[in-house]
Amino acid sequence: MRLMKLIVTLTVAVAAVTLGSLSAHADDLSWALASAPQGITASEYFTTGGKPAASGYSNDASIITNPNTNTKSVVQVTKDTTNQVGSIWSNDAYAFDLTKKQTASMWVYFSGYQSEAADGMALVLQNSSRSALTQMQSGQTSWYGETLGVWGSDVDSSDISQVTGTAIQNSWALEFDTRGNNQTLTTDNYTTLGVGFDALNSYPHIAWGYPASSSTYLQDSVVVPGLLGIKKTTHYAYQMQHRGTIMDGTTTMLANGKWHHITVSWDPTSSTLSYTWDDRVPIPRQTGSTTIPANAGQPQTGTTKSLTLDTSQFYQNSTQAYSQSSGKLIWGFTGSTGSDTENNLVIFDQMPGLVDATASATITDTTTGKTVGAGDAVTGNDHARIDYQATYNSGTANWTNLTANLTLPTNITYKKATVTYADSSLATKTYDLSGLTSQAASYALQSLDSDNDVAKISVTGTFDNPATTTATSVSAATSEFTGDEALVQATTNAFTIKHQTSDLVLSVDNSLPISTTTGSDVTVTGKVATADGDVPSSTVTIQPTLNDDDLSNVTLASDGTYSLTIPAAKLNQGKNTLILTASDDADDSAPAVTVPIVVGTLEFGTVSTNADFTTTALTGSSQNIATDGDWALNVKDTRGTGSKWALYARVSSPFVSSGTQLSGNLVYEDASGNEQTIGDSNTLIESHETTSSDSATTTDVAGSWSSSKGLLMHINGNNTAGTYSGEITWTLQDAPS
């Protein structure tokens, strides 16, 4: 009974472990999709290929659309089950063109099963057909996962053509082999085929070869003695010659639960094909407890291999999809599983021949005029400019539905972003960033093509000054330019910000605000001194910013004075803001000084010097007398949007007739019916703020007066007849903003 109880306990324990493993496998795809990076839609450019010549097998590749909020589509080359084979091939319009430079970049995922993973997949260039796939050997009943759907099937034969003949013909392949099929042929295992391709490479690896070429395979053989050693039989199996191998000597290089990025480039002038593995920081699958690293997806130095591609390999037999003169090839992915499983997934972010695009991001300390390199130090309060550029290099299509999703570096106070294009006829757009509360900024861009091939985004701001002498570290920040045809990234360098001390004093001689007429230059003068009033170091420069645009730095005279002339062409009509800062090469600085500059004038236009009220018969009762309609009272303001003014009136000389003062008061009634008495002190009667919709620069104040509105003379009933004369003084004031 004790033995029976022990067996039951062990059975339950094993079942629990098995269920846990099944759960991990079941979740692998959803975990991978949860953290899948952005890419382009694949369904328009690819189609699933053929199937092996064996009953019961199909092409298992498929396209998963919109798996999360970021990713448009994911190619699933094989599903997470046994004995799978799949292929996906480019459509005719998106063939690989050997006559032109080509770039293909993509993210690949091979499950998280490590040493228990299946076989992997391969990137293939081929000139056979869109139904091309490894074919099974005659009589073969199970799929050899080691072929990855592209290499030849292993066979016990001295005739190597039986291997090469089952491979995809006229092809080149870059394999991502997640399982080391490293069995060496012996007298004990000679009946086991399909497990020896990697006898020379014992670990998961990346390597290339020509699948239909005999030079790719090495024949191995073993002599097996017959019964009683009387008859001997020679048996055969094949190994692969791996070229351009990338291998780290572990079982976790590929099937480690991470998205890996690879970029493949073709240069027709030198017939050089290059591939760079892990040129971006891998992105781990999202298991629920996984924390995605902040630098995931950012550029890094990957491992690059290059080869001289033998293009004659694409024209080895008569079954060709394209003629040699066309230079075109079919390209895509194949993959397979055998007795073990894995998800083989691909996300494309750049397609060869469709749109070849690049992006860049640079930071400039405009105070010093230096580009900020990786690890460089800048000084707090210096002016910063980040220049992003998306470039359309070539392609068969335009780069459409383009969006710049910027992740701005931290520790910079941003002012504005300006978007410009190579096509100068396209409008420049400016965005205010003064209220930005995060590092994210997104802008819809015009499509790029061969005529309008560049979009630039210039972001300006100021490096935040650390509160202490301890420098602030700023991490690299990666932004994306996403469109229907390509997705590219640009990353700013990591850098540090040094503390800047305020040991300088900057002063301005001009009376503020500075007012000037339209079309006139403005000269600002002043002085920079040390906190003790001494002449500062000769290395001091002044950094002027006008309306958030950096101007050229100003050098001090030997006595510490400066003079800055701003051309009229740089000044906006109305209000302008000039900010002056000063610093030296010892990181001393002066607090910023703001200099308001107003372009345009505020003045009276036509104003009557003599005017009359309406002649009125006395009734013995109080009454209001209106102006006679000939009054002119105009205010002219050419200072532009946002400018304000206020108009005041006062009775500077009372109204009298033959020495008798009029009994009553001058009053002003506005459009809302509010009445104010105007005495011998200024009384506000009208105010105005210019808006962007105002088309006129002159306001006709008296034009709106009527018999019951505007300026009125209120008289009492005890007045005597006569002609009364007095004096009204108008005062025009620049109202504060």
C-alpha positions in Angstrom: 0.0 0.0 0.0 2.9 2.4 0.7 4.3 1.7 -2.7 1.0 2.4 -4.4 0.6 5.7 -2.5 4.1 6.7 -3.5 3.4 6.1 -7.2 0.2 8.2 -7.1 2.1 11.1 -5.5 4.8 11.0 -8.2 2.2 10.9 -10.9 0.5 14.0 -9.6 3.9 15.9 -9.4 4.8 15.0 -13.0 1.4 16.1 -14.2 1.8 19.5 -12.6 5.2 20.0 -14.2 3.8 19.0 -17.6 0.9 21.4 -17.3 3.2 24.3 -16.4 5.2 23.6 -19.5 2.2 23.5 -21.7 1.0 26.8 -20.2 4.3 28.5 -21.0 4.1 27.3 -24.6 0.5 28.4 -24.9 1.4 31.9 -23.7 4.5 32.4 -25.8 2.7 33.9 -28.8 0.6 36.3 -26.8 3.6 37.3 -24.8 5.6 38.0 -28.0 2.7 40.0 -29.6 2.3 42.0 -26.4 5.7 43.6 -26.8 6.0 43.4 -30.6 7.6 46.5 -32.0 6.1 48.7 -34.7 6.4 47.7 -38.3 4.7 48.0 -41.7 1.7 46.1 -43.0 3.0 42.9 -44.6 -0.1 41.6 -46.4 0.2 43.9 -49.3 3.7 42.9 -50.1 3.8 39.1 -49.4 2.0 35.9 -50.1 2.3 32.5 -48.5 4.2 30.0 -50.7 3.8 26.4 -51.6 4.0 23.1 -49.7 6.2 20.1 -49.6 5.6 17.2 -51.9 4.2 14.9 -49.2 0.7 14.0 -48.2 -0.7 15.7 -45.1 1.5 18.8 -45.1 0.5 22.4 -45.8 2.2 25.8 -45.8 1.7 26.9 -42.2 2.8 30.5 -42.7 0.2 33.3 -42.0 0.0 37.0 -41.3 -1.4 38.2 -38.0 -2.9 41.7 -38.4 -3.1 44.4 -35.8 -2.0 42.3 -32.8 -1.6 45.3 -30.6 -2.0 49.1 -30.7 1.5 49.6 -32.2 2.2 46.7 -34.5 0.4 46.6 -37.9 1.1 43.0 -38.8 3.3 40.1 -37.8 4.3 37.2 -40.1 4.0 33.9 -38.4 6.3 31.6 -40.5 5.6 28.6 -38.3 3.1 28.0 -35.5 4.0 26.6 -32.1 3.4 22.9 -33.0 5.4 20.0 -34.4 6.2 19.1 -38.0 5.5 22.6 -39.4 6.8 24.2 -42.5 6.0 27.6 -43.9 7.2 30.2 -46.4 6.2 33.7 -47.3 7.4 35.3 -50.5 7.4 38.8 -52.0 4.8 39.7 -54.6 6.0 40.6 -58.1 5.8 44.3 -57.5 8.2 44.1 -54.6 10.9 41.9 -55.9 14.5 42.2 -54.7 16.4 44.2 -57.4 20.0 43.2 -57.8 20.7 46.2 -60.0 20.0 48.7 -57.2 21.0 49.3 -53.6 18.6 47.4 -51.3 17.9 47.5 -47.6 15.7 45.1 -45.7 15.3 45.4 -41.9 13.1 43.5 -39.6 12.5 42.1 -36.1 12.6 38.4 -35.6 11.4 36.2 -32.8 12.1 32.5 -32.1 10.1 31.7 -28.9 11.5 31.5 -25.4 12.2 27.8 -25.3 16.0 28.0 -25.4 17.5 24.5 -25.7 14.0 23.0 -26.1 13.2 25.1 -29.1 12.6 23.7 -32.6 14.6 24.5 -35.6 14.3 28.2 -36.7 13.8 30.0 -40.0 15.8 31.5 -42.9 15.8 34.7 -45.0 15.9 33.6 -48.6 16.7 35.2 -51.9 15.6 32.9 -54.7 14.8 32.8 -58.4 12.7 29.6 -58.5 9.0 30.3 -57.8 6.6 31.6 -55.2 5.7 28.0 -54.4 9.3 27.1 -53.6 10.0 25.1 -50.5 12.2 22.2 -49.5 10.8 18.9 -50.8 10.7 15.7 -48.9 12.7 12.7 -50.0 10.9 9.8 -51.6 9.4 7.7 -48.8 10.0 10.3 -46.2 7.1 10.4 -43.7 8.2 13.0 -41.2 9.4 16.5 -41.7 13.1 17.2 -41.1 13.1 20.4 -39.1 16.8 21.0 -39.8 16.0 22.0 -43.4 14.2 25.2 -42.3 12.1 24.8 -45.4 15.0 25.9 -47.7 18.0 23.5 -47.4 18.0 20.0 -49.0 16.6 17.0 -47.2 19.1 14.6 -45.7 19.4 11.2 -47.4 21.3 8.0 -47.0 22.9 8.1 -50.5 26.3 8.8 -52.0 24.6 10.9 -54.6 24.7 14.5 -53.2 22.3 15.6 -55.9 19.6 13.8 -54.0 20.1 16.4 -51.3 20.6 19.5 -53.4 17.7 18.6 -55.6 15.2 18.8 -52.7 16.4 22.3 -51.7 15.0 25.6 -53.0 16.7 26.0 -56.4 18.5 29.1 -57.6 18.8 30.5 -54.1 20.8 32.0 -51.3 19.8 31.7 -47.6 20.7 33.2 -44.3 19.6 30.8 -41.6 18.6 31.5 -38.0 19.2 28.0 -36.7 17.7 27.8 -33.2 18.6 24.1 -32.7 22.0 22.5 -33.0 21.4 19.4 -35.2 24.9 18.2 -34.3 24.7 14.4 -34.4 27.8 12.8 -35.9 27.2 9.7 -38.0 28.2 6.4 -36.2 27.4 2.7 -36.6 24.8 3.2 -33.8 22.8 6.0 -35.4 23.2 5.6 -39.1 19.5 5.0 -39.6 18.7 8.5 -38.1 18.6 11.2 -40.7 18.0 14.9 -40.5 19.9 15.6 -37.3 23.5 16.2 -38.6 23.5 19.4 -40.5 25.1 21.3 -37.6 27.7 18.7 -36.6 30.3 21.4 -37.2 28.3 24.1 -35.2 27.0 22.7 -32.0 25.0 25.7 -30.8 22.3 27.9 -32.3 23.7 30.2 -34.9 23.3 32.5 -37.9 25.0 31.5 -41.1 24.6 31.6 -44.9 24.9 29.3 -47.9 23.5 28.4 -51.3 20.9 25.7 -50.6 21.0 24.0 -54.1 24.8 24.0 -54.4 26.8 20.9 -53.6 29.5 23.2 -52.1 27.1 23.8 -49.2 27.0 20.1 -48.0 29.7 17.8 -46.7 29.2 14.1 -47.1 29.7 11.9 -44.1 29.8 8.1 -44.2 30.1 5.1 -41.9 30.8 1.5 -42.7 28.4 -0.9 -40.9 29.4 -4.5 -40.7 26.8 -7.1 -41.6 25.7 -10.2 -39.7 28.8 -11.9 -38.3 30.8 -9.2 -40.0 30.6 -11.0 -43.3 29.0 -8.2 -45.4 29.8 -4.5 -44.9 27.5 -1.6 -45.9 28.4 2.0 -46.3 25.7 4.5 -45.1 25.7 8.3 -45.7 24.5 11.5 -44.1 25.2 15.2 -44.8 26.6 18.1 -42.9 26.4 21.8 -43.8 29.3 24.1 -44.5 28.3 27.3 -42.5 29.6 30.6 -43.8 29.6 34.0 -42.1 28.6 32.3 -38.8 27.5 34.3 -35.8 27.4 32.1 -32.7 27.9 32.9 -29.0 28.4 29.4 -27.7 25.1 29.2 -25.8 21.7 27.7 -26.3 20.0 31.1 -25.6 21.3 33.2 -28.5 18.1 33.0 -30.5 15.2 31.3 -28.8 15.5 33.5 -25.7 12.0 35.2 -25.6 13.2 38.4 -27.2 12.6 40.3 -30.4 15.9 40.7 -32.3 16.6 43.2 -35.1 18.6 42.5 -38.2 19.4 44.7 -41.2 20.4 43.3 -44.6 22.0 45.6 -47.2 23.0 45.0 -50.9 25.5 47.1 -52.8 25.4 46.2 -56.5 28.6 48.1 -57.4 30.7 45.7 -55.3 28.2 42.7 -55.2 28.5 42.9 -51.4 25.7 41.6 -49.2 26.0 42.6 -45.5 23.9 41.6 -42.5 24.0 43.1 -39.1 22.6 41.2 -36.2 21.2 42.8 -33.0 21.8 46.4 -34.3 19.0 47.4 -31.9 18.6 46.4 -28.3 16.5 43.3 -28.1 12.9 43.7 -26.8 11.8 40.9 -24.3 8.4 39.3 -24.6 5.8 40.7 -22.2 5.0 38.0 -19.7 3.0 40.2 -17.4 5.9 40.4 -14.8 8.5 41.5 -17.4 9.7 45.1 -17.3 10.7 46.3 -20.7 14.1 48.0 -20.5 14.0 51.8 -21.2 16.6 51.3 -23.9 14.8 48.4 -25.7 14.7 49.0 -29.4 17.5 51.6 -29.4 20.4 51.4 -31.8 23.5 49.6 -30.7 26.6 48.2 -32.3 25.6 44.8 -33.7 27.6 42.1 -35.3 28.1 42.6 -39.0 29.1 40.0 -41.6 29.7 40.7 -45.3 30.0 38.4 -48.4 30.5 38.7 -52.1 27.3 37.3 -53.4 27.7 34.8 -56.3 24.7 36.0 -58.3 25.2 33.1 -60.8 23.7 30.8 -58.2 20.3 32.3 -59.1 20.4 31.0 -62.7 21.5 27.4 -62.3 18.6 25.7 -63.9 15.9 26.5 -66.4 13.1 26.9 -63.8 13.5 30.7 -63.2 11.0 33.2 -62.1 13.0 36.1 -63.6 15.5 36.5 -66.4 19.0 37.3 -65.5 18.8 40.6 -67.4 15.9 41.8 -65.1 18.1 41.5 -62.0 15.0 40.6 -60.0 14.6 38.0 -57.3 11.9 36.6 -55.1 12.7 37.1 -51.4 11.1 36.1 -48.1 11.3 33.7 -45.2 11.0 30.0 -44.7 10.8 28.1 -41.4 10.2 24.6 -40.0 9.7 22.6 -36.8 10.3 18.9 -36.3 9.5 17.0 -33.1 10.0 20.2 -31.0 8.1 23.5 -31.5 8.5 27.3 -31.6 6.9 30.4 -32.9 8.9 31.9 -35.8 7.8 35.5 -36.2 8.9 38.4 -38.4 8.0 42.1 -38.3 9.2 44.2 -41.3 10.2 47.9 -40.8 11.9 48.4 -44.2 11.3 46.6 -47.4 13.9 46.4 -50.2 13.0 48.4 -53.2 9.8 49.8 -51.7 11.0 52.8 -49.8 14.7 53.1 -48.8 14.5 55.6 -45.9 16.8 56.8 -43.2 16.5 59.1 -40.2 18.9 61.0 -38.0 18.8 63.0 -34.8 21.5 65.4 -33.6 21.7 67.7 -30.6 23.5 71.0 -30.8 24.6 73.3 -28.0 23.9 76.5 -29.8 25.5 78.5 -27.1 28.9 77.0 -28.0 27.9 76.0 -31.5 29.1 72.4 -30.9 27.3 69.2 -31.8 26.7 67.0 -28.7 28.5 63.7 -29.2 27.9 60.5 -27.2 29.0 61.1 -23.6 29.7 64.8 -24.1 29.0 67.4 -21.4 27.0 70.6 -21.9 26.4 73.4 -19.5 23.1 74.2 -17.8 21.2 77.2 -19.2 22.9 76.8 -22.6 20.6 76.9 -25.6 19.8 73.6 -27.2 18.6 72.5 -30.6 17.6 69.0 -31.6 17.5 68.4 -35.4 15.5 65.4 -36.6 15.6 64.5 -40.3 13.7 61.9 -42.2 15.1 61.2 -45.7 13.6 59.4 -48.6 16.6 57.9 -50.4 14.9 55.9 -53.2 12.0 53.6 -53.9 9.2 52.4 -56.1 6.6 54.1 -54.0 6.1 57.3 -52.1 6.5 57.3 -48.3 2.9 58.1 -47.3 0.9 58.6 -44.1 4.1 59.7 -42.5 4.2 60.5 -38.8 7.1 61.6 -36.6 6.7 60.1 -33.1 9.3 62.0 -31.2 10.7 61.0 -27.8 12.6 64.1 -26.7 15.6 63.9 -24.4 14.9 64.7 -20.8 16.2 67.7 -18.8 15.6 70.2 -21.5 13.0 73.0 -21.2 11.5 73.1 -24.7 10.3 76.1 -26.5 9.1 75.2 -30.0 9.3 72.8 -32.9 9.6 73.8 -36.5 8.8 71.5 -39.4 10.3 72.2 -42.9 10.6 70.2 -46.1 13.0 70.0 -49.1 10.1 71.3 -51.2 10.1 74.9 -50.1 6.6 75.4 -51.5 5.3 73.3 -48.6 4.3 75.4 -45.6 6.6 75.6 -42.6 4.8 74.7 -39.5 5.7 75.9 -36.0 4.4 74.2 -32.8 4.6 75.8 -29.3 6.2 73.4 -26.8 6.3 75.7 -23.8 3.5 73.7 -22.2 4.9 70.3 -22.9 4.4 68.0 -19.9 6.1 64.8 -21.2 8.9 63.8 -23.6 6.4 62.7 -26.3 5.6 64.9 -29.3 3.9 63.6 -32.5 3.6 65.4 -35.8 1.8 64.4 -39.1 4.2 65.0 -42.0 3.8 65.5 -45.7 4.5 62.4 -47.9 8.1 62.1 -49.0 9.2 61.2 -52.5 12.1 61.8 -55.0 11.1 65.4 -55.3 10.3 66.2 -51.7 12.8 63.9 -50.1 13.5 65.4 -46.7 11.5 66.4 -43.7 13.2 68.3 -40.9 12.0 69.0 -37.4 14.0 71.5 -35.4 13.2 71.6 -31.7 14.7 74.4 -29.6 15.0 74.8 -25.8 17.4 75.3 -22.9 19.4 72.7 -21.0 18.1 72.5 -17.5 20.7 73.7 -15.0 21.5 71.1 -12.3 20.7 72.4 -8.8 24.1 71.2 -7.5 27.6 70.7 -8.9 26.6 67.1 -9.6 26.1 66.7 -13.3 22.8 65.4 -14.7 22.9 62.3 -16.9 20.6 62.3 -19.9 19.9 59.0 -21.6 19.6 58.4 -25.3 16.1 58.9 -26.7 14.8 57.0 -29.7 12.1 58.5 -32.0 10.3 56.9 -34.9 9.2 58.0 -38.4 6.4 55.7 -39.3 4.7 55.4 -42.7 2.8 52.8 -44.7 5.9 51.8 -46.7 8.7 52.1 -44.1 9.5 52.7 -40.5 12.9 54.1 -39.4 14.3 55.3 -36.1 16.6 58.1 -35.0 18.3 58.2 -31.6 19.9 61.1 -29.8 23.2 60.7 -28.0 23.4 60.3 -24.3 25.1 63.2 -22.6 25.5 65.0 -19.3 24.7 68.5 -18.1 27.1 70.4 -15.9 26.1 72.9 -13.3 26.4 76.6 -14.4 27.1 79.2 -11.7 25.7 82.8 -12.0 28.8 84.9 -11.4 28.1 87.4 -14.2 25.7 90.3 -14.5 24.2 91.4 -17.8 22.6 94.8 -18.2 20.8 96.6 -21.1 21.2 100.3 -21.8 18.0 100.7 -23.8 14.7 101.8 -22.2 12.3 99.0 -22.2 10.2 98.1 -24.0 12.0 99.1 -27.1 9.7 100.6 -29.7 10.5 100.8 -33.4 8.7 101.5 -36.6 8.1 98.9 -39.3 11.1 98.3 -41.5 13.7 99.6 -39.0 16.6 97.7 -37.5 16.9 97.6 -33.7 20.2 98.0 -31.9 20.5 96.7 -28.3 23.5 97.8 -26.2 24.6 97.0 -22.7 27.4 95.6 -20.6 28.5 92.3 -18.9 30.4 92.5 -15.7 31.5 90.2 -12.9 29.5 90.1 -9.7 32.1 92.5 -8.3 31.7 94.9 -11.2 34.9 94.1 -12.9 35.4 93.5 -16.6 34.8 89.7 -17.3 36.9 87.1 -19.0 37.5 87.6 -22.7 35.8 84.3 -23.3 32.4 85.7 -22.4 29.8 85.6 -25.2 26.2 86.7 -25.3 23.7 84.2 -26.6 20.6 86.1 -28.0 17.3 84.3 -28.7 14.6 86.2 -30.6 11.1 84.8 -30.5 12.6 81.4 -29.6 15.0 81.4 -32.5 18.7 81.5 -31.7 20.7 84.4 -33.2 24.4 84.5 -33.7 26.5 84.9 -30.5 27.8 88.3 -29.7 31.4 88.9 -28.5 32.1 91.6 -25.9 34.3 94.5 -26.5 37.5 94.8 -24.3 35.6 96.9 -21.7 32.8 94.4 -21.4 30.2 96.3 -23.5 28.3 94.8 -26.3 26.2 95.9 -29.2 23.6 93.7 -31.0 21.8 94.9 -34.1 18.7 93.0 -35.1 17.7 93.4 -38.8 14.2 94.5 -39.4 13.6 91.3 -41.5 13.9 89.2 -38.3 11.4 91.2 -36.3 7.7 90.4 -36.3 5.1 93.1 -36.5 4.0 93.9 -33.0 5.6 92.2 -30.0 8.9 90.5 -30.1 10.8 88.9 -27.2 14.6 89.0 -27.1 16.3 87.0 -24.4 19.9 87.6 -23.6 22.2 85.3 -21.7 25.9 85.4 -21.2 28.4 82.7 -20.3 32.2 82.0 -20.4 34.2 78.9 -20.9 34.5 78.4 -17.2 30.8 77.7 -16.9 30.0 81.1 -15.3 26.9 82.7 -16.5 24.6 85.7 -16.2 20.8 85.3 -15.4 18.8 85.8 -18.6 17.5 89.3 -19.4 14.3 89.7 -21.3 14.1 92.6 -23.8 10.6 93.3 -25.2 10.7 94.9 -28.7 7.5 96.4 -30.2 7.5 96.9 -34.0 4.8 99.3 -35.1 3.2 102.4 -33.6 0.2 103.3 -31.4 -1.0 106.8 -32.3 -4.0 108.9 -33.0 -5.3 109.0 -36.5 -7.6 111.7 -37.6 -9.0 113.6 -34.6 -11.3 116.6 -34.8 -9.9 119.8 -33.3 -13.3 121.5 -33.4 -16.6 119.7 -33.3 -20.2 120.4 -32.3 -23.0 118.8 -30.4 -26.5 118.9 -32.0 -28.3 122.3 -31.7 -31.1 121.6 -29.3 -34.1 123.6 -28.0 -34.3 123.7 -24.2 -37.5 122.1 -22.7 -37.0 123.0 -19.1 -36.3 119.4 -18.4 -33.0 117.4 -18.3 -32.0 115.9 -21.6 -29.1 114.2 -23.5 -27.6 116.0 -26.5 -25.7 113.9 -29.1 -22.8 114.8 -31.2 -23.7 116.2 -34.6 -22.1 113.3 -36.6 -19.1 115.2 -37.8 -16.7 114.1 -35.1 -13.5 112.3 -36.0 -11.8 110.2 -33.4 -9.5 107.5 -34.8 -6.8 105.3 -33.2 -4.1 103.7 -35.3 -2.3 100.7 -34.0 0.2 98.9 -36.3 1.8 96.8 -33.6 0.1 93.5 -34.6 -1.8 90.8 -32.9 -2.0 90.9 -29.1 -1.4 94.6 -28.8 -3.8 96.6 -26.6 -4.7 100.2 -26.1 -7.0 102.3 -23.9 -8.6 105.6 -24.7 -9.4 108.1 -21.9 -11.3 111.4 -21.9 -11.5 114.4 -19.5 -13.0 117.8 -19.5 -9.9 120.0 -19.6 -12.0 123.3 -19.9 -15.6 123.5 -18.7 -18.4 124.4 -21.1 -19.4 128.1 -20.7 -21.5 130.7 -22.6 -20.9 134.4 -22.0 -19.3 133.6 -18.6 -22.1 131.2 -17.6 -21.1 127.6 -17.0 -23.3 124.9 -18.5 -25.4 123.0 -15.9 -24.8 119.3 -16.6 -22.1 116.7 -17.3 -20.3 115.2 -20.2 -21.2 111.4 -20.3 -20.2 108.4 -22.3 -22.5 105.5 -22.8 -21.1 102.3 -24.2 -22.7 99.7 -26.5 -24.0 97.8 -23.5 -25.7 100.8 -22.0 -23.2 101.5 -19.3 -22.9 105.2 -18.6 -19.9 107.0 -17.2 -19.6 110.7 -16.2 -16.5 112.4 -17.7 -15.1 115.0 -15.3 -11.7 116.7 -15.1 -9.8 113.5 -14.6 -9.2 110.7 -17.1 -12.1 108.4 -17.6 -11.8 105.2 -19.7 -14.2 105.3 -22.6 -12.8 102.7 -25.0 -10.3 99.8 -25.0 -9.2 97.3 -27.7 -7.0 94.3 -28.2 -5.9 93.4 -31.7 -6.6 89.8 -32.8 -5.4 87.8 -35.8 -8.8 88.3 -37.5 -8.5 92.1 -37.4 -8.0 93.3 -40.9 -7.8 97.0 -40.2 -5.1 98.9 -38.1 -7.3 101.9 -37.5 -10.3 102.0 -35.1 -13.0 104.6 -35.8 -14.1 105.3 -32.2 -16.7 108.0 -33.1 -18.1 106.0 -36.0 -20.2 103.9 -33.6 -21.7 106.9 -31.8 -25.5 107.6 -32.2 -28.2 109.8 -30.6 -28.2 107.5 -27.6 -24.8 105.9 -27.5 -21.2 107.2 -27.3 -20.3 110.7 -26.3 -23.3 112.7 -25.0 -23.9 116.0 -23.2 -26.3 115.6 -20.3 -27.9 119.0 -19.4 -30.2 119.9 -16.6 -33.5 121.8 -16.9 -32.3 125.1 -15.5 -29.9 126.1 -18.3 -30.4 129.2 -20.3 -30.1 129.4 -24.1 -26.7 130.1 -25.6 -23.7 128.7 -27.4 -21.5 126.8 -24.9 -17.9 126.0 -25.6 -15.5 123.8 -23.7 -12.4 121.6 -24.2 -12.1 117.8 -24.2 -8.7 116.1 -23.9 -8.2 112.6 -25.3 -5.4 110.4 -23.9 -4.2 107.2 -25.6 -2.4 104.7 -23.6 -0.5 101.4 -24.4 -2.4 99.1 -22.2 -0.3 96.4 -20.5 -0.5 92.8 -21.9 
